[in-house]
Amino acid sequence: MSGFVRRRPLLSGFIALIVLILVLSSFPIVPESKQAVVVRFGKPERILNRYESGRPIGSAGAGLSYRIPFVDQIVWIDKRVLAVDMESQPVLSTDQRRLMVDAYARYRIVDPLLMYIRSTSEDNLKSQLQTILRSEVRNELAKQPFAALLSPERQGIMNDVRDSLNAQAAKFGVQIVDVRIKKTDLPDGAPLQSAFESMRTAREQEARSIRAQGAKQAAIIKAQADADAAKTYAASFGQDPQFYDFYRAMQSYLTTFVGDGQQKSAPTNIILSPQNEYLKEFTGRSTPTK
């Protein structure tokens, strides 16, 4: 053997390289974040590092494995949580409002064998999930009114989308972790202006209703206060008639000299004699001396 190596060093090196490649390809290293399907002549033979619910990534299953070179093919499948985006698409709500919705889903491949049989590769799987996601989002959001799609209630709607999508994705060995809407916009142009005008009209109606309710409550409170005041005044006037004269005179002075405070006008000068009967509450009730 050593003589052959000395006589034919290039050929010996080439043979050694081929043997090394065969040895390395016969014992692939399975990463912790990957699972694999070993396929022999197009037929799945076994699963390497298969995902199991509750078992953390990095536990037993990854590491050195084996295969038959040129016979067994390894199809690598991600074991982590992945994401698939949905291109922005129009959705028509129950009240005939068009919305442009942009959503995404997060998923995990839990059955690599079923995924390989139905999709053969992760790229094909992602394309299939995008189609299903668009359909489920459009169907579910079409059952909702416009206001619900722009409110916190949207979270419950997306949970329904997730459940529907999960039922479809299970056929491909996929578990849907979550579905979220990234953005919900009204289309530019007339639909957007119409929606803004409708929202403004609704808010104005609500404001008018609130103001009317407030005015009604204020009138009730004022009427009750006036009734209580009249009752109090009546009791006071009945006990002291002179106080009633004094009170009425003070009200008259306030209106005459100060005004009611509601109308602004130029000041008016009034000249009265100190002995005028109108000013008796200022000068006292005793008869003034001549």
C-alpha positions as CSV (number, residue, x, y, z in Angstrom):
1,M,0.0,0.0,0.0
2,S,2.8,2.4,0.9
3,G,4.5,1.6,-2.4
4,F,1.3,2.5,-4.3
5,V,1.1,5.8,-2.5
6,R,4.8,6.5,-3.4
7,R,4.3,5.6,-7.0
8,R,1.0,7.4,-7.5
9,P,0.8,10.3,-5.0
10,L,-1.8,12.3,-6.9
11,L,-4.1,9.4,-7.3
12,S,-3.6,8.4,-3.7
13,G,-4.5,11.9,-2.6
14,F,-7.6,12.0,-4.7
15,I,-8.8,8.6,-3.4
16,A,-8.1,9.8,0.2
17,L,-10.2,13.0,-0.5
18,I,-13.1,10.9,-1.9
19,V,-13.0,8.6,1.2
20,L,-12.9,11.7,3.5
21,I,-16.0,13.2,1.7
22,L,-17.8,9.9,1.9
23,V,-17.1,9.6,5.6
24,L,-18.1,13.1,6.4
25,S,-21.3,12.8,4.3
26,S,-22.2,9.5,6.0
27,F,-22.2,11.2,9.5
28,P,-24.1,14.5,9.2
29,I,-24.4,16.8,12.2
30,V,-27.9,17.8,13.1
31,P,-28.1,21.4,14.5
32,E,-30.2,22.0,17.6
33,S,-32.5,24.4,15.7
34,K,-33.1,21.9,12.8
35,Q,-35.1,18.7,12.3
36,A,-34.6,16.5,9.2
37,V,-36.3,14.0,7.0
38,V,-34.1,11.2,5.6
39,V,-35.3,10.4,2.2
40,R,-34.2,7.2,0.3
41,F,-35.0,7.1,-3.4
42,G,-37.8,9.7,-2.8
43,K,-39.4,7.7,0.1
44,P,-39.1,9.1,3.7
45,E,-37.2,6.7,5.9
46,R,-36.8,8.4,9.3
47,I,-36.9,11.7,11.2
48,L,-33.9,13.3,12.9
49,N,-34.3,15.6,15.9
50,R,-38.0,15.7,15.6
51,Y,-39.9,18.5,17.4
52,E,-41.8,17.4,20.5
53,S,-44.1,19.7,22.4
54,G,-42.7,20.7,25.8
55,R,-39.1,19.5,25.0
56,P,-36.8,22.5,24.7
57,I,-34.5,23.1,21.8
58,G,-31.0,21.6,22.6
59,S,-32.2,18.5,24.3
60,A,-31.4,15.0,23.1
61,G,-31.9,14.5,19.4
62,A,-29.4,16.9,17.8
63,G,-25.8,16.0,17.1
64,L,-24.0,13.3,15.1
65,S,-26.2,11.0,12.9
66,Y,-25.7,8.8,9.9
67,R,-26.9,8.1,6.4
68,I,-25.9,6.1,3.3
69,P,-24.0,8.4,0.9
70,F,-25.6,9.0,-2.6
71,V,-28.7,6.9,-1.4
72,D,-30.1,8.9,1.5
73,Q,-31.0,12.5,1.0
74,I,-31.5,14.8,4.0
75,V,-34.3,17.5,3.9
76,W,-33.6,20.1,6.6
77,I,-36.6,21.6,8.3
78,D,-36.5,24.5,10.7
79,K,-37.5,23.7,14.3
80,R,-38.0,27.3,15.4
81,V,-41.0,29.6,15.3
82,L,-41.2,31.1,11.8
83,A,-43.2,33.9,10.3
84,V,-45.1,34.3,7.1
85,D,-46.3,37.8,5.8
86,M,-49.4,38.6,4.0
87,E,-49.3,41.3,1.4
88,S,-51.6,44.2,1.9
89,Q,-55.1,43.3,0.5
90,P,-58.5,44.9,0.4
91,V,-61.2,43.6,2.8
92,L,-64.8,44.6,2.7
93,S,-66.5,45.0,6.2
94,T,-70.1,44.2,6.9
95,D,-71.1,47.9,6.6
96,Q,-69.5,48.0,3.1
97,R,-66.3,49.8,4.0
98,R,-63.1,48.9,2.1
99,L,-60.0,48.4,4.2
100,M,-56.4,47.7,3.2
101,V,-55.2,45.0,5.7
102,D,-51.6,43.9,6.2
103,A,-51.2,40.8,8.5
104,Y,-48.7,38.1,9.4
105,A,-48.7,34.7,11.1
106,R,-46.1,33.0,13.3
107,Y,-46.0,29.2,13.0
108,R,-43.9,26.1,13.9
109,I,-43.5,22.9,11.9
110,V,-44.5,20.1,14.4
111,D,-44.8,17.2,11.9
112,P,-41.9,17.3,9.5
113,L,-42.9,14.1,7.7
114,L,-46.4,15.4,6.9
115,M,-44.9,18.8,5.9
116,Y,-42.5,17.0,3.5
117,I,-45.3,14.9,2.0
118,R,-47.6,17.8,1.5
119,S,-45.1,20.6,0.6
120,T,-41.7,18.9,0.0
121,S,-39.9,22.2,1.1
122,E,-40.2,25.1,3.4
123,D,-40.4,27.6,0.5
124,N,-43.4,25.7,-0.9
125,L,-45.0,25.6,2.6
126,K,-44.6,29.3,3.1
127,S,-46.3,30.0,-0.2
128,Q,-49.2,27.7,0.7
129,L,-49.6,29.3,4.1
130,Q,-49.6,32.8,2.6
131,T,-52.6,31.7,0.4
132,I,-54.5,30.2,3.3
133,L,-53.7,33.3,5.5
134,R,-55.1,35.7,2.9
135,S,-58.2,33.7,2.5
136,E,-58.9,33.3,6.3
137,V,-58.2,37.0,7.1
138,R,-60.5,38.1,4.3
139,N,-63.3,35.7,5.3
140,E,-63.1,36.5,9.0
141,L,-62.8,40.3,8.7
142,A,-65.6,40.4,6.2
143,K,-67.9,39.3,9.1
144,Q,-67.0,42.3,11.2
145,P,-68.2,46.0,11.1
146,F,-65.8,48.7,10.3
147,A,-65.6,50.1,13.9
148,A,-64.6,46.7,15.3
149,L,-61.6,46.4,13.0
150,L,-60.2,49.7,14.5
151,S,-60.9,48.9,18.1
152,P,-59.4,46.7,20.9
153,E,-62.1,44.1,19.9
154,R,-59.8,43.3,17.0
155,Q,-57.7,41.0,19.2
156,G,-60.6,38.6,19.6
157,I,-61.2,38.7,15.8
158,M,-57.5,37.7,15.2
159,N,-57.9,34.8,17.7
160,D,-60.7,33.5,15.5
161,V,-58.5,33.9,12.4
162,R,-55.7,32.0,14.2
163,D,-58.1,29.1,15.1
164,S,-59.4,28.9,11.5
165,L,-55.9,29.1,10.0
166,N,-54.6,26.5,12.5
167,A,-57.3,24.0,11.3
168,Q,-56.1,24.5,7.7
169,A,-52.4,24.5,8.5
170,A,-52.6,21.2,10.5
171,K,-53.0,19.5,7.1
172,F,-49.4,20.5,6.4
173,G,-47.9,19.5,9.8
174,V,-47.9,23.1,11.0
175,Q,-49.1,24.7,14.2
176,I,-50.1,28.4,14.1
177,V,-48.7,30.2,17.1
178,D,-50.2,33.6,16.5
179,V,-51.8,35.9,13.9
180,R,-51.5,39.7,14.0
181,I,-52.6,42.6,11.9
182,K,-49.6,44.9,11.3
183,K,-51.6,47.7,9.7
184,T,-55.2,48.6,8.8
185,D,-55.7,51.6,6.5
186,L,-58.5,53.1,4.5
187,P,-57.8,53.3,0.8
188,D,-56.7,56.8,-0.4
189,G,-59.1,59.1,-2.2
190,A,-62.9,59.2,-1.9
191,P,-63.3,56.2,0.5
192,L,-61.0,57.7,3.0
193,Q,-62.7,61.2,2.8
194,S,-66.1,59.5,3.1
195,A,-65.0,57.6,6.2
196,F,-63.6,60.7,7.8
197,E,-66.8,62.7,7.1
198,S,-68.9,59.9,8.5
199,M,-66.8,59.7,11.6
200,R,-67.0,63.5,12.0
201,T,-70.8,63.5,11.6
202,A,-71.1,60.8,14.2
203,R,-68.9,62.6,16.7
204,E,-70.9,65.9,16.2
205,Q,-74.2,64.0,16.8
206,E,-72.7,62.5,19.9
207,A,-71.5,66.0,21.1
208,R,-75.0,67.5,20.5
209,S,-76.6,64.7,22.5
210,I,-74.2,65.2,25.4
211,R,-74.8,69.0,25.4
212,A,-78.6,68.5,25.3
213,Q,-78.4,66.1,28.2
214,G,-76.2,68.5,30.1
215,A,-78.6,71.4,29.4
216,K,-81.5,69.2,30.6
217,Q,-79.7,68.4,33.9
218,A,-78.7,72.0,34.4
219,A,-82.3,73.1,33.9
220,I,-83.5,70.5,36.5
221,I,-80.9,71.6,39.0
222,K,-81.6,75.3,38.5
223,A,-85.4,74.7,38.9
224,Q,-84.8,72.8,42.1
225,A,-82.5,75.5,43.4
226,D,-85.0,78.2,42.5
227,A,-87.7,76.3,44.3
228,D,-85.6,75.9,47.4
229,A,-84.6,79.5,47.3
230,A,-88.2,80.7,46.9
231,K,-89.2,78.4,49.8
232,T,-86.5,79.9,52.0
233,Y,-87.4,83.5,51.0
234,A,-91.0,82.9,51.7
235,A,-90.3,81.6,55.2
236,S,-88.0,84.6,55.8
237,F,-90.4,87.2,54.5
238,G,-93.2,85.7,56.5
239,Q,-91.2,86.1,59.7
240,D,-89.9,89.7,58.9
241,P,-91.8,91.8,56.4
242,Q,-89.3,94.6,56.7
243,F,-86.6,92.2,55.5
244,Y,-88.6,91.6,52.4
245,D,-88.7,95.3,51.7
246,F,-84.9,95.5,52.2
247,Y,-84.3,92.5,50.0
248,R,-86.4,93.8,47.1
249,A,-84.8,97.2,47.4
250,M,-81.3,95.6,47.1
251,Q,-82.4,93.7,44.0
252,S,-83.7,96.9,42.5
253,Y,-80.4,98.7,43.3
254,L,-78.4,95.9,41.8
255,T,-80.4,96.0,38.5
256,T,-80.5,99.8,38.3
257,F,-76.9,100.7,39.2
258,V,-74.9,97.6,38.3
259,G,-77.0,95.9,35.6
260,D,-77.7,92.2,35.1
261,G,-74.2,91.6,33.7
262,Q,-75.5,90.1,30.4
263,Q,-75.6,93.3,28.3
264,K,-72.7,95.7,27.9
265,S,-73.8,99.3,27.4
266,A,-72.5,102.8,28.0
267,P,-72.7,103.9,31.7
268,T,-75.8,106.0,32.6
269,N,-75.7,108.8,35.2
270,I,-78.7,109.1,37.6
271,I,-79.2,112.1,39.9
272,L,-81.5,111.7,42.9
273,S,-82.1,113.7,46.0
274,P,-81.0,112.0,49.3
275,Q,-84.6,112.3,50.5
276,N,-85.9,110.3,47.5
277,E,-88.2,107.5,48.6
278,Y,-86.3,105.2,46.3
279,L,-83.1,105.5,48.4
280,K,-84.7,105.0,51.8
281,E,-82.8,101.8,52.3
282,F,-79.6,103.8,51.9
283,T,-80.6,106.6,54.3
284,G,-82.5,104.5,56.8
285,R,-86.2,104.3,57.6
286,S,-86.3,107.3,59.9
287,T,-87.9,110.4,58.4
288,P,-85.3,112.8,57.2
289,T,-85.1,116.3,58.8
290,K,-86.3,119.2,56.9
